[in-house]
Amino acid sequence: MISGLLCGLIQVYMLVLIARAVTSWFPVRPGSPFASVTRVLIDLTEPVLAPIRRVIPPAGMFDLSFMVLFFGLVLVRGAICGR
């Protein structure tokens, strides 16, 4: 029961991370509906990404903190969910 809930939460958070990565590729005009969606995605992911970014700084244009977090979640999900 608990592991199923954790698996679901991890999966949803991974989708939020992917959505943030995709939205970062497009310019956002302040005040547009897309800007509020982008803000929510940033608010949900930045508290986890910022500490990782302090340890692993961006490599040029590439933010490696996203990949570290994403693959870490894949490993945790595999350990908990058995997938």
MODELLER restraints for C-alpha pairs under 7 A, 6 or more apart:
rsr = mdl.restraints
at = mdl.atoms
rsr.add(forms.Gaussian(group=physical.xy_distance, feature=features.Distance(at['CA:3:A'], at['CA:80:A']), mean=6.29, stdev=0.5))
rsr.add(forms.Gaussian(group=physical.xy_distance, feature=features.Distance(at['CA:3:A'], at['CA:81:A']), mean=6.68, stdev=0.5))
rsr.add(forms.Gaussian(group=physical.xy_distance, feature=features.Distance(at['CA:7:A'], at['CA:77:A']), mean=6.08, stdev=0.5))
rsr.add(forms.Gaussian(group=physical.xy_distance, feature=features.Distance(at['CA:7:A'], at['CA:80:A']), mean=6.98, stdev=0.5))
rsr.add(forms.Gaussian(group=physical.xy_distance, feature=features.Distance(at['CA:7:A'], at['CA:81:A']), mean=5.95, stdev=0.5))
rsr.add(forms.Gaussian(group=physical.xy_distance, feature=features.Distance(at['CA:10:A'], at['CA:73:A']), mean=6.85, stdev=0.5))
rsr.add(forms.Gaussian(group=physical.xy_distance, feature=features.Distance(at['CA:10:A'], at['CA:77:A']), mean=6.72, stdev=0.5))
rsr.add(forms.Gaussian(group=physical.xy_distance, feature=features.Distance(at['CA:14:A'], at['CA:70:A']), mean=6.65, stdev=0.5))
rsr.add(forms.Gaussian(group=physical.xy_distance, feature=features.Distance(at['CA:16:A'], at['CA:41:A']), mean=6.57, stdev=0.5))
rsr.add(forms.Gaussian(group=physical.xy_distance, feature=features.Distance(at['CA:17:A'], at['CA:45:A']), mean=6.69, stdev=0.5))
rsr.add(forms.Gaussian(group=physical.xy_distance, feature=features.Distance(at['CA:20:A'], at['CA:38:A']), mean=6.98, stdev=0.5))
rsr.add(forms.Gaussian(group=physical.xy_distance, feature=features.Distance(at['CA:20:A'], at['CA:41:A']), mean=5.67, stdev=0.5))
rsr.add(forms.Gaussian(group=physical.xy_distance, feature=features.Distance(at['CA:20:A'], at['CA:42:A']), mean=6.87, stdev=0.5))
rsr.add(forms.Gaussian(group=physical.xy_distance, feature=features.Distance(at['CA:23:A'], at['CA:38:A']), mean=6.69, stdev=0.5))
rsr.add(forms.Gaussian(group=physical.xy_distance, feature=features.Distance(at['CA:28:A'], at['CA:34:A']), mean=6.75, stdev=0.5))
rsr.add(forms.Gaussian(group=physical.xy_distance, feature=features.Distance(at['CA:28:A'], at['CA:35:A']), mean=5.78, stdev=0.5))
rsr.add(forms.Gaussian(group=physical.xy_distance, feature=features.Distance(at['CA:29:A'], at['CA:35:A']), mean=6.44, stdev=0.5))
rsr.add(forms.Gaussian(group=physical.xy_distance, feature=features.Distance(at['CA:49:A'], at['CA:65:A']), mean=6.03, stdev=0.5))
rsr.add(forms.Gaussian(group=physical.xy_distance, feature=features.Distance(at['CA:49:A'], at['CA:66:A']), mean=6.70, stdev=0.5))
rsr.add(forms.Gaussian(group=physical.xy_distance, feature=features.Distance(at['CA:52:A'], at['CA:65:A']), mean=5.51, stdev=0.5))
rsr.add(forms.Gaussian(group=physical.xy_distance, feature=features.Distance(at['CA:53:A'], at['CA:65:A']), mean=5.27, stdev=0.5))
rsr.add(forms.Gaussian(group=physical.xy_distance, feature=features.Distance(at['CA:56:A'], at['CA:64:A']), mean=6.89, stdev=0.5))
rsr.add(forms.Gaussian(group=physical.xy_distance, feature=features.Distance(at['CA:56:A'], at['CA:65:A']), mean=6.42, stdev=0.5))
rsr.add(forms.Gaussian(group=physical.xy_distance, feature=features.Distance(at['CA:58:A'], at['CA:64:A']), mean=5.79, stdev=0.5))
